[in-house]
Amino acid sequence: MMNFVQAPSMKDRVRIKKVETLSDDWYVLKKTTFDLQRSDGTWQQQSRETYDRGNGATILLYNLERRTVVLTRQFRFPAFVNGHPGLLIETAAGLLDKASPEERIKAEVEEETGYRVDRVRKIFEAFMSPGSVTEKLYFFLAEYDNGSKVTAGGGNFVEGEDIEVLELSIEDAMAAIERGEIADGKTIMLLQYAFIHVFSERGRTI
């Protein structure tokens, strides 16, 4: 039986035929035509569009003693046009550009929330929308306390950010997921991880 965790590479089963750039404005949208060798050995021509915006990082700040987490709330136009009221509750996040995930997320969390953290812990990496978006996210946790607050936060005005900083109990945050008030994927993943592995008695013994 094949070990699905260590699946074989697809490198020799993909032959790129043609790459077209459809848009190169903010980020890059490409259409690629390629031949793919299917599992039965036959080759099939396929075409896919990929949106390349680089990789990113996200972080959940938590205070174990007070059982609280720090989140943000900001307007997200793509969610708005898809029927959401528009203001999404999220963990702090940002694109890496040329920085390491650790360096970038430390700067991003301070810019968005006003909290400065010296130590961050990477917990996993994930592709959030692999059917069309190339971006891989690096997920982090970090502890904070009252002394960690160095600015008001709020994000980068020039980039159009208008970010509200929220501090919630982990219980309230989990209840907000159930009520649909927290609907951002990366945020749900980090909150559930922290609830199981940080805030629960069982999790702290793992």
FIFISE-897991 format. One record per atom (N, C-alpha, C): residue number from 1; chain; atom name; x, y, z. Coordinates in pm, whole numbers. Example, Ala and Ser with C-alpha at 12.3 -4.5 7.8 and 13.67 -1.06 7.14 Angstrom:
<rs>
- 1	A	N	1319	-569	780
- 1	A	CA	1230	-450	780
- 1	A	C	1320	-330	780
- 2	A	N	1285	-225	708
- 2	A	CA	1367	-106	714
- 2	A	C	1290	3	787
</rs>
This chain:
<rs>
- 1	A	N	85	-120	0
- 1	A	CA	0	0	0
- 1	A	C	88	124	0
- 2	A	N	57	221	-87
- 2	A	CA	138	341	-98
- 2	A	C	118	431	23
- 3	A	N	228	485	73
- 3	A	CA	221	580	183
- 3	A	C	185	716	125
- 4	A	N	60	763	149
- 4	A	CA	13	886	87
- 4	A	C	87	1008	139
- 5	A	N	146	997	260
- 5	A	CA	220	1110	314
- 5	A	C	348	1134	235
- 6	A	N	407	1030	185
- 6	A	CA	530	1041	106
- 6	A	C	503	998	-37
- 7	A	N	410	1064	-102
- 7	A	CA	374	1032	-239
- 7	A	C	490	1062	-334
- 8	A	N	500	988	-445
- 8	A	CA	610	1011	-539
- 8	A	C	599	1147	-605
- 9	A	N	712	1199	-651
- 9	A	CA	716	1328	-719
- 9	A	C	645	1321	-855
- 10	A	N	581	1431	-892
- 10	A	CA	515	1439	-1022
- 10	A	C	605	1503	-1129
- 11	A	N	730	1529	-1094
- 11	A	CA	819	1603	-1184
- 11	A	C	828	1540	-1322
- 12	A	N	840	1407	-1331
- 12	A	CA	855	1340	-1459
- 12	A	C	721	1313	-1527
- 13	A	N	613	1352	-1464
- 13	A	CA	480	1325	-1521
- 13	A	C	410	1452	-1569
- 14	A	N	484	1563	-1570
- 14	A	CA	428	1690	-1618
- 14	A	C	521	1748	-1724
- 15	A	N	466	1778	-1842
- 15	A	CA	542	1838	-1950
- 15	A	C	476	1970	-1989
- 16	A	N	544	2082	-1956
- 16	A	CA	489	2214	-1985
- 16	A	C	495	2240	-2137
- 17	A	N	381	2279	-2195
- 17	A	CA	374	2304	-2339
- 17	A	C	373	2454	-2371
- 18	A	N	298	2531	-2293
- 18	A	CA	281	2673	-2325
- 18	A	C	243	2749	-2199
- 19	A	N	303	2867	-2179
- 19	A	CA	271	2952	-2065
- 19	A	C	235	3091	-2116
- 20	A	N	115	3138	-2082
- 20	A	CA	68	3271	-2121
- 20	A	C	46	3356	-1996
- 21	A	N	95	3479	-1997
- 21	A	CA	69	3572	-1888
- 21	A	C	-58	3649	-1919
- 22	A	N	-161	3628	-1838
- 22	A	CA	-290	3692	-1859
- 22	A	C	-297	3828	-1792
- 23	A	N	-226	3843	-1680
- 23	A	CA	-226	3970	-1608
- 23	A	C	-98	3980	-1527
- 24	A	N	-39	4098	-1525
- 24	A	CA	82	4123	-1446
- 24	A	C	71	4263	-1387
- 25	A	N	-33	4282	-1308
- 25	A	CA	-60	4412	-1248
- 25	A	C	-11	4412	-1104
- 26	A	N	-97	4371	-1011
- 26	A	CA	-57	4363	-870
- 26	A	C	26	4237	-849
- 27	A	N	-32	4121	-890
- 27	A	CA	39	3994	-890
- 27	A	C	24	3933	-1029
- 28	A	N	68	3808	-1047
- 28	A	CA	78	3750	-1182
- 28	A	C	-24	3637	-1200
- 29	A	N	-106	3652	-1305
- 29	A	CA	-201	3548	-1342
- 29	A	C	-154	3485	-1473
- 30	A	N	-132	3354	-1470
- 30	A	CA	-82	3283	-1588
- 30	A	C	-178	3171	-1629
- 31	A	N	-176	3140	-1758
- 31	A	CA	-247	3024	-1811
- 31	A	C	-143	2930	-1868
- 32	A	N	-139	2808	-1817
- 32	A	CA	-39	2710	-1858
- 32	A	C	-107	2589	-1920
- 33	A	N	-58	2551	-2038
- 33	A	CA	-102	2428	-2104
- 33	A	C	8	2324	-2085
- 34	A	N	-30	2204	-2041
- 34	A	CA	70	2101	-2012
- 34	A	C	12	1963	-2038
- 35	A	N	102	1868	-2057
- 35	A	CA	64	1728	-2066
- 35	A	C	87	1663	-1930
- 36	A	N	-12	1587	-1885
- 36	A	CA	-4	1519	-1756
- 36	A	C	-18	1370	-1775
- 37	A	N	77	1294	-1720
- 37	A	CA	65	1148	-1723
- 37	A	C	-27	1103	-1611
- 38	A	N	-138	1042	-1648
- 38	A	CA	-236	998	-1550
- 38	A	C	-189	871	-1479
- 39	A	N	-263	830	-1378
- 39	A	CA	-222	714	-1298
- 39	A	C	-223	584	-1377
- 40	A	N	-297	581	-1489
- 40	A	CA	-298	459	-1571
- 40	A	C	-189	460	-1678
- 41	A	N	-103	564	-1678
- 41	A	CA	9	572	-1771
- 41	A	C	-17	653	-1895
- 42	A	N	-141	686	-1925
- 42	A	CA	-173	764	-2044
- 42	A	C	-145	912	-2019
- 43	A	N	-120	984	-2131
- 43	A	CA	-93	1128	-2123
- 43	A	C	-216	1206	-2166
- 44	A	N	-245	1314	-2095
- 44	A	CA	-361	1397	-2124
- 44	A	C	-321	1543	-2121
- 45	A	N	-363	1619	-2222
- 45	A	CA	-336	1762	-2223
- 45	A	C	-437	1835	-2136
- 46	A	N	-386	1924	-2050
- 46	A	CA	-471	2001	-1962
- 46	A	C	-428	2148	-1966
- 47	A	N	-515	2235	-1917
- 47	A	CA	-487	2378	-1911
- 47	A	C	-536	2431	-1777
- 48	A	N	-451	2509	-1708
- 48	A	CA	-486	2563	-1577
- 48	A	C	-440	2708	-1567
- 49	A	N	-518	2788	-1494
- 49	A	CA	-477	2924	-1460
- 49	A	C	-425	2925	-1317
- 50	A	N	-312	2993	-1296
- 50	A	CA	-253	3002	-1163
- 50	A	C	-230	3148	-1128
- 51	A	N	-260	3181	-1005
- 51	A	CA	-242	3318	-955
- 51	A	C	-124	3314	-858
- 52	A	N	-17	3387	-895
- 52	A	CA	107	3386	-816
- 52	A	C	122	3518	-743
- 53	A	N	107	3514	-611
- 53	A	CA	124	3635	-529
- 53	A	C	236	3617	-427
- 54	A	N	319	3514	-446
- 54	A	CA	425	3486	-351
- 54	A	C	374	3407	-232
- 55	A	N	463	3374	-142
- 55	A	CA	427	3301	-21
- 55	A	C	404	3398	95
- 56	A	N	339	3349	200
- 56	A	CA	306	3436	312
- 56	A	C	323	3367	446
- 57	A	N	296	3443	551
- 57	A	CA	305	3389	688
- 57	A	C	191	3448	770
- 58	A	N	148	3373	870
- 58	A	CA	42	3418	959
- 58	A	C	74	3372	1101
- 59	A	N	22	3445	1200
- 59	A	CA	57	3416	1338
- 59	A	C	-61	3439	1432
- 60	A	N	-70	3355	1533
- 60	A	CA	-167	3375	1641
- 60	A	C	-92	3411	1768
- 61	A	N	-120	3527	1822
- 61	A	CA	-66	3566	1952
- 61	A	C	-159	3514	2061
- 62	A	N	-99	3456	2167
- 62	A	CA	-181	3401	2274
- 62	A	C	-118	3432	2409
- 63	A	N	-205	3441	2510
- 63	A	CA	-162	3455	2648
- 63	A	C	-223	3339	2725
- 64	A	N	-138	3246	2765
- 64	A	CA	-186	3124	2826
- 64	A	C	-250	3149	2962
- 65	A	N	-190	3236	3041
- 65	A	CA	-242	3262	3175
- 65	A	C	-382	3323	3170
- 66	A	N	-403	3418	3080
- 66	A	CA	-533	3484	3070
- 66	A	C	-627	3413	2974
- 67	A	N	-575	3315	2900
- 67	A	CA	-652	3238	2802
- 67	A	C	-711	3331	2694
- 68	A	N	-625	3419	2642
- 68	A	CA	-669	3514	2541
- 68	A	C	-585	3501	2415
- 69	A	N	-640	3554	2306
- 69	A	CA	-571	3559	2177
- 69	A	C	-591	3698	2118
- 70	A	N	-498	3737	2031
- 70	A	CA	-508	3867	1963
- 70	A	C	-540	3841	1815
- 71	A	N	-647	3904	1769
- 71	A	CA	-689	3893	1629
- 71	A	C	-705	4032	1570
- 72	A	N	-730	4038	1441
- 72	A	CA	-752	4166	1374
- 72	A	C	-887	4162	1302
- 73	A	N	-937	4281	1270
- 73	A	CA	-1059	4290	1189
- 73	A	C	-1037	4398	1084
- 74	A	N	-1059	4360	956
- 74	A	CA	-1039	4455	848
- 74	A	C	-1127	4421	728
- 75	A	N	-1146	4519	641
- 75	A	CA	-1229	4502	522
- 75	A	C	-1155	4420	418
- 76	A	N	-1225	4319	363
- 76	A	CA	-1170	4235	257
- 76	A	C	-1266	4239	138
- 77	A	N	-1226	4309	33
- 77	A	CA	-1314	4328	-82
- 77	A	C	-1356	4196	-148
- 78	A	N	-1264	4100	-172
- 78	A	CA	-1308	3975	-235
- 78	A	C	-1417	3903	-155
- 79	A	N	-1406	3904	-21
- 79	A	CA	-1511	3843	60
- 79	A	C	-1641	3923	48
- 80	A	N	-1629	4054	42
- 80	A	CA	-1745	4142	30
- 80	A	C	-1825	4113	-96
- 81	A	N	-1757	4099	-210
- 81	A	CA	-1829	4075	-336
- 81	A	C	-1883	3933	-344
- 82	A	N	-1843	3847	-252
- 82	A	CA	-1895	3710	-249
- 82	A	C	-2002	3692	-141
- 83	A	N	-2060	3803	-94
- 83	A	CA	-2174	3794	-4
- 83	A	C	-2145	3813	142
- 84	A	N	-2017	3826	180
- 84	A	CA	-1983	3849	320
- 84	A	C	-2001	3997	351
- 85	A	N	-2037	4033	476
- 85	A	CA	-2048	4176	511
- 85	A	C	-1921	4255	483
- 86	A	N	-1806	4188	480
- 86	A	CA	-1683	4255	438
- 86	A	C	-1576	4267	542
- 87	A	N	-1613	4279	670
- 87	A	CA	-1514	4291	777
- 87	A	C	-1482	4151	829
- 88	A	N	-1361	4105	801
- 88	A	CA	-1320	3970	841
- 88	A	C	-1233	3975	966
- 89	A	N	-1257	3882	1058
- 89	A	CA	-1171	3864	1175
- 89	A	C	-1062	3765	1137
- 90	A	N	-936	3804	1159
- 90	A	CA	-824	3723	1111
- 90	A	C	-708	3724	1210
- 91	A	N	-617	3631	1189
- 91	A	CA	-485	3640	1250
- 91	A	C	-400	3734	1166
- 92	A	N	-302	3797	1228
- 92	A	CA	-211	3883	1153
- 92	A	C	-138	3801	1047
- 93	A	N	-118	3861	930
- 93	A	CA	-55	3788	819
- 93	A	C	5	3886	720
- 94	A	N	94	3834	636
- 94	A	CA	153	3917	533
- 94	A	C	236	3834	436
- 95	A	N	264	3892	320
- 95	A	CA	348	3826	221
- 95	A	C	495	3836	260
- 96	A	N	571	3735	220
- 96	A	CA	712	3729	262
- 96	A	C	799	3829	188
- 97	A	N	767	3857	62
- 97	A	CA	858	3933	-23
- 97	A	C	993	3860	-24
- 98	A	N	1102	3925	20
- 98	A	CA	1232	3858	19
- 98	A	C	1279	3819	159
- 99	A	N	1194	3839	259
- 99	A	CA	1232	3807	397
- 99	A	C	1203	3660	429
- 100	A	N	1263	3612	537
- 100	A	CA	1232	3478	584
- 100	A	C	1094	3482	649
- 101	A	N	1025	3367	659
- 101	A	CA	894	3366	724
- 101	A	C	899	3423	865
- 102	A	N	1004	3388	942
- 102	A	CA	1015	3434	1081
- 102	A	C	1032	3586	1086
- 103	A	N	1121	3639	1003
- 103	A	CA	1144	3783	1002
- 103	A	C	1019	3859	959
- 104	A	N	953	3810	856
- 104	A	CA	838	3880	802
- 104	A	C	722	3883	900
- 105	A	N	697	3769	967
- 105	A	CA	579	3766	1054
- 105	A	C	601	3849	1179
- 106	A	N	724	3861	1227
- 106	A	CA	751	3949	1341
- 106	A	C	720	4094	1306
- 107	A	N	763	4136	1187
- 107	A	CA	737	4273	1145
- 107	A	C	589	4295	1119
- 108	A	N	524	4197	1058
- 108	A	CA	384	4211	1021
- 108	A	C	293	4217	1143
- 109	A	N	320	4133	1243
- 109	A	CA	233	4133	1360
- 109	A	C	246	4263	1438
- 110	A	N	366	4321	1439
- 110	A	CA	382	4449	1507
- 110	A	C	311	4561	1431
- 111	A	N	322	4558	1299
- 111	A	CA	258	4660	1217
- 111	A	C	106	4654	1230
- 112	A	N	50	4533	1233
- 112	A	CA	-95	4518	1235
- 112	A	C	-155	4531	1374
- 113	A	N	-88	4472	1475
- 113	A	CA	-149	4466	1608
- 113	A	C	-82	4556	1711
- 114	A	N	42	4599	1683
- 114	A	CA	116	4680	1780
- 114	A	C	192	4598	1882
- 115	A	N	183	4465	1875
- 115	A	CA	255	4378	1969
- 115	A	C	389	4337	1908
- 116	A	N	496	4350	1987
- 116	A	CA	629	4308	1944
- 116	A	C	663	4176	2011
- 117	A	N	698	4076	1931
- 117	A	CA	736	3945	1985
- 117	A	C	876	3910	1935
- 118	A	N	958	3859	2025
- 118	A	CA	1094	3822	1989
- 118	A	C	1106	3677	1946
- 119	A	N	1019	3594	2000
- 119	A	CA	1024	3450	1969
- 119	A	C	894	3406	1907
- 120	A	N	903	3339	1794
- 120	A	CA	786	3281	1728
- 120	A	C	812	3133	1706
- 121	A	N	705	3056	1705
- 121	A	CA	719	2911	1685
- 121	A	C	640	2868	1562
- 122	A	N	711	2815	1463
- 122	A	CA	643	2764	1344
- 122	A	C	579	2630	1375
- 123	A	N	453	2615	1333
- 123	A	CA	383	2488	1362
- 123	A	C	356	2405	1237
- 124	A	N	332	2470	1124
- 124	A	CA	317	2394	1000
- 124	A	C	313	2490	881
- 125	A	N	310	2431	761
- 125	A	CA	296	2505	636
- 125	A	C	175	2447	563
- 126	A	N	107	2530	483
- 126	A	CA	-10	2480	411
- 126	A	C	-38	2563	286
- 127	A	N	-85	2494	181
- 127	A	CA	-137	2561	63
- 127	A	C	-286	2584	88
- 128	A	N	-330	2711	77
- 128	A	CA	-466	2745	118
- 128	A	C	-568	2728	6
- 129	A	N	-527	2742	-118
- 129	A	CA	-618	2727	-232
- 129	A	C	-542	2671	-351
- 130	A	N	-497	2544	-340
- 130	A	CA	-404	2488	-438
- 130	A	C	-464	2463	-576
- 131	A	N	-596	2478	-590
- 131	A	CA	-655	2462	-721
- 131	A	C	-625	2577	-816
- 132	A	N	-586	2693	-760
- 132	A	CA	-562	2807	-848
- 132	A	C	-455	2904	-798
- 133	A	N	-424	2903	-668
- 133	A	CA	-330	2999	-611
- 133	A	C	-202	2927	-569
- 134	A	N	-86	2981	-608
- 134	A	CA	41	2915	-579
- 134	A	C	86	2936	-435
- 135	A	N	29	3033	-364
- 135	A	CA	77	3074	-233
- 135	A	C	80	2961	-129
- 136	A	N	192	2954	-57
- 136	A	CA	206	2867	60
- 136	A	C	216	2955	183
- 137	A	N	143	2919	288
- 137	A	CA	144	2997	411
- 137	A	C	225	2924	518
- 138	A	N	303	3001	593
- 138	A	CA	376	2950	709
- 138	A	C	299	2995	834
- 139	A	N	265	2899	919
- 139	A	CA	182	2926	1036
- 139	A	C	267	2931	1163
- 140	A	N	245	3036	1245
- 140	A	CA	324	3058	1365
- 140	A	C	235	3083	1487
- 141	A	N	293	3056	1603
- 141	A	CA	235	3093	1732
- 141	A	C	339	3175	1808
- 142	A	N	292	3265	1894
- 142	A	CA	382	3339	1982
- 142	A	C	305	3386	2104
- 143	A	N	372	3388	2218
- 143	A	CA	311	3437	2341
- 143	A	C	326	3589	2349
- 144	A	N	228	3653	2412
- 144	A	CA	234	3797	2433
- 144	A	C	187	3828	2574
- 145	A	N	221	3948	2622
- 145	A	CA	168	3998	2748
- 145	A	C	150	4149	2734
- 146	A	N	109	4215	2840
- 146	A	CA	84	4359	2832
- 146	A	C	209	4438	2792
- 147	A	N	325	4387	2833
- 147	A	CA	449	4456	2799
- 147	A	C	489	4443	2654
- 148	A	N	422	4355	2580
- 148	A	CA	454	4335	2439
- 148	A	C	397	4445	2351
- 149	A	N	303	4522	2404
- 149	A	CA	236	4625	2324
- 149	A	C	325	4749	2314
- 150	A	N	368	4782	2191
- 150	A	CA	459	4894	2172
- 150	A	C	399	5006	2087
- 151	A	N	298	4975	2007
- 151	A	CA	228	5076	1927
- 151	A	C	79	5042	1925
- 152	A	N	2	5129	1863
- 152	A	CA	-143	5105	1852
- 152	A	C	-175	5003	1745
- 153	A	N	-80	4975	1654
- 153	A	CA	-110	4885	1544
- 153	A	C	-197	4955	1440
- 154	A	N	-272	4878	1366
- 154	A	CA	-363	4936	1268
- 154	A	C	-323	4915	1124
- 155	A	N	-200	4866	1099
- 155	A	CA	-157	4838	963
- 155	A	C	-93	4956	893
- 156	A	N	-72	4938	764
- 156	A	CA	-3	5035	680
- 156	A	C	-105	5122	607
- 157	A	N	-111	5251	643
- 157	A	CA	-209	5342	584
- 157	A	C	-190	5354	433
- 158	A	N	-65	5361	389
- 158	A	CA	-35	5378	245
- 158	A	C	-90	5262	164
- 159	A	N	-88	5141	223
- 159	A	CA	-139	5023	154
- 159	A	C	-290	5007	169
- 160	A	N	-354	5105	232
- 160	A	CA	-499	5100	246
- 160	A	C	-549	5021	364
- 161	A	N	-460	4982	455
- 161	A	CA	-501	4901	570
- 161	A	C	-565	4990	677
- 162	A	N	-674	4943	732
- 162	A	CA	-745	5010	840
- 162	A	C	-788	4901	938
- 163	A	N	-694	4858	1023
- 163	A	CA	-709	4735	1100
- 163	A	C	-747	4763	1245
- 164	A	N	-850	4694	1290
- 164	A	CA	-892	4699	1430
- 164	A	C	-829	4580	1503
- 165	A	N	-774	4605	1620
- 165	A	CA	-711	4499	1699
- 165	A	C	-811	4447	1802
- 166	A	N	-826	4314	1807
- 166	A	CA	-920	4250	1898
- 166	A	C	-846	4158	1994
- 167	A	N	-888	4156	2119
- 167	A	CA	-838	4059	2216
- 167	A	C	-958	3981	2268
- 168	A	N	-959	3850	2244
- 168	A	CA	-1071	3764	2281
- 168	A	C	-1021	3649	2366
- 169	A	N	-1109	3596	2449
- 169	A	CA	-1077	3471	2515
- 169	A	C	-1079	3360	2412
- 170	A	N	-1004	3254	2434
- 170	A	CA	-1002	3144	2338
- 170	A	C	-1141	3082	2327
- 171	A	N	-1215	3082	2436
- 171	A	CA	-1351	3026	2433
- 171	A	C	-1441	3111	2344
- 172	A	N	-1432	3243	2357
- 172	A	CA	-1514	3330	2272
- 172	A	C	-1475	3317	2125
- 173	A	N	-1345	3301	2100
- 173	A	CA	-1299	3286	1962
- 173	A	C	-1353	3156	1901
- 174	A	N	-1350	3048	1977
- 174	A	CA	-1401	2921	1925
- 174	A	C	-1552	2928	1903
- 175	A	N	-1622	2996	1993
- 175	A	CA	-1767	3013	1975
- 175	A	C	-1796	3097	1853
- 176	A	N	-1711	3196	1823
- 176	A	CA	-1730	3280	1706
- 176	A	C	-1715	3200	1577
- 177	A	N	-1629	3099	1578
- 177	A	CA	-1618	3010	1462
- 177	A	C	-1749	2936	1441
- 178	A	N	-1804	2881	1548
- 178	A	CA	-1929	2805	1538
- 178	A	C	-2044	2893	1489
- 179	A	N	-2044	3019	1528
- 179	A	CA	-2152	3109	1485
- 179	A	C	-2128	3167	1347
- 180	A	N	-2014	3139	1286
- 180	A	CA	-1984	3191	1154
- 180	A	C	-1929	3332	1156
- 181	A	N	-1897	3384	1274
- 181	A	CA	-1844	3519	1285
- 181	A	C	-1696	3525	1250
- 182	A	N	-1626	3414	1267
- 182	A	CA	-1488	3400	1218
- 182	A	C	-1495	3303	1102
- 183	A	N	-1468	3354	981
- 183	A	CA	-1486	3274	860
- 183	A	C	-1359	3265	776
- 184	A	N	-1248	3314	829
- 184	A	CA	-1121	3311	756
- 184	A	C	-1049	3180	782
- 185	A	N	-1008	3111	675
- 185	A	CA	-953	2978	688
- 185	A	C	-828	2968	774
- 186	A	N	-730	3055	749
- 186	A	CA	-605	3046	825
- 186	A	C	-629	3071	973
- 187	A	N	-723	3160	1003
- 187	A	CA	-754	3194	1141
- 187	A	C	-819	3077	1212
- 188	A	N	-912	3012	1146
- 188	A	CA	-978	2893	1203
- 188	A	C	-874	2785	1231
- 189	A	N	-782	2764	1139
- 189	A	CA	-680	2661	1157
- 189	A	C	-593	2690	1278
- 190	A	N	-549	2815	1292
- 190	A	CA	-462	2849	1405
- 190	A	C	-537	2844	1538
- 191	A	N	-660	2890	1539
- 191	A	CA	-737	2887	1664
- 191	A	C	-764	2743	1707
- 192	A	N	-800	2658	1615
- 192	A	CA	-825	2518	1650
- 192	A	C	-699	2449	1698
- 193	A	N	-586	2479	1631
- 193	A	CA	-458	2422	1676
- 193	A	C	-427	2467	1818
- 194	A	N	-440	2596	1844
- 194	A	CA	-408	2649	1977
- 194	A	C	-502	2595	2082
- 195	A	N	-629	2582	2049
- 195	A	CA	-726	2529	2145
- 195	A	C	-690	2388	2188
- 196	A	N	-644	2307	2091
- 196	A	CA	-611	2167	2119
- 196	A	C	-473	2153	2182
- 197	A	N	-373	2224	2128
- 197	A	CA	-234	2198	2164
- 197	A	C	-175	2298	2264
- 198	A	N	-241	2410	2287
- 198	A	CA	-188	2510	2379
- 198	A	C	-276	2527	2502
- 199	A	N	-405	2545	2480
- 199	A	CA	-494	2581	2591
- 199	A	C	-553	2461	2664
- 200	A	N	-559	2344	2601
- 200	A	CA	-616	2228	2669
- 200	A	C	-510	2161	2756
- 201	A	N	-553	2101	2865
- 201	A	CA	-460	2030	2955
- 201	A	C	-392	1917	2882
- 202	A	N	-467	1845	2799
- 202	A	CA	-412	1733	2725
- 202	A	C	-306	1783	2627
- 203	A	N	-335	1897	2560
- 203	A	CA	-243	1948	2461
- 203	A	C	-109	1986	2519
- 204	A	N	-109	2037	2642
- 204	A	CA	17	2081	2701
- 204	A	C	102	1965	2746
- 205	A	N	49	1844	2743
- 205	A	CA	128	1726	2779
- 205	A	C	181	1652	2656
- 206	A	N	137	1695	2535
- 206	A	CA	180	1626	2413
- 206	A	C	325	1661	2381
</rs>
